Amino acid sequence: MTPRCTIDRLIINSPYEEPARHWRYERETRTFDLVMGRRPAGYVVASGESKAFDDPGVLVEIPLVNQIRPRVKAWREACYPGVSSITKPLLDHWRDPEEFEARRFFFCVEAHRMCVGADCLQVSFPDHRHIAGSHKPLFFRRCASEERGAGQGPAVPPR
């Protein structure tokens, strides 16, 4: 797709499904490209050198969330290996639109999966332990950040 200076349709994904594409901003050209795939989790901070009112800022990615997202996706697509017989129906329940008067947005459900799956992912992905197992408080804080929609608006930078 050709880069553009304005976006005519900001919302391009269903709020109930994993994002399939996103608008990537090119800071140098001040243009937007519609690209396939999920946007990296992160937050925007003002650039230090600009005093302009229209400074687009700089995206600071959250590496932990970006490492865990594909693992949670693979775990979900494999039907949650390693979960208990009580947890599996709960995970299925969160995604069943018939179970709710108002469906839950994808990012909220995915954050719950990250929290619930912290230990299960260690079983399914043995090398995951160094991401979640040794940093559980940090991991759960990141999940809570994801649940709020990491990168969806103003955010407090991680400590």
Rosetta blueprint (number, residue, H / E / L):
1 M L
2 T L
3 P L
4 R E
5 C L
6 T L
7 I L
8 D L
9 R L
10 L L
11 I L
12 I L
13 N L
14 S L
15 P L
16 Y L
17 E L
18 E L
19 P L
20 A L
21 R E
22 H E
23 W E
24 R E
25 Y E
26 E E
27 R L
28 E L
29 T L
30 R L
31 T E
32 F E
33 D E
34 L E
35 V E
36 M E
37 G L
38 R L
39 R L
40 P L
41 A L
42 G E
43 Y E
44 V E
45 V E
46 A L
47 S L
48 G L
49 E L
50 S L
51 K L
52 A L
53 F L
54 D L
55 D L
56 P L
57 G L
58 V E
59 L E
60 V E
61 E E
62 I L
63 P H
64 L H
65 V H
66 N H
67 Q H
68 I H
69 R H
70 P H
71 R H
72 V H
73 K H
74 A H
75 W H
76 R H
77 E H
78 A L
79 C L
80 Y L
81 P L
82 G L
83 V L
84 S L
85 S L
86 I L
87 T H
88 K H
89 P H
90 L H
91 L H
92 D H
93 H H
94 W H
95 R H
96 D L
97 P H
98 E H
99 E H
100 F L
101 E L
102 A L
103 R L
104 R L
105 F L
106 F H
107 F H
108 C H
109 V H
110 E H
111 A H
112 H H
113 R H
114 M H
115 C H
116 V H
117 G H
118 A H
119 D H
120 C H
121 L H
122 Q H
123 V H
124 S H
125 F L
126 P H
127 D H
128 H H
129 R H
130 H H
131 I H
132 A H
133 G H
134 S H
135 H H
136 K H
137 P H
138 L H
139 F H
140 F H
141 R H
142 R H
143 C H
144 A H
145 S H
146 E H
147 E H
148 R L
149 G L
150 A L
151 G L
152 Q L
153 G L
154 P L
155 A L
156 V L
157 P L
158 P L
159 R L
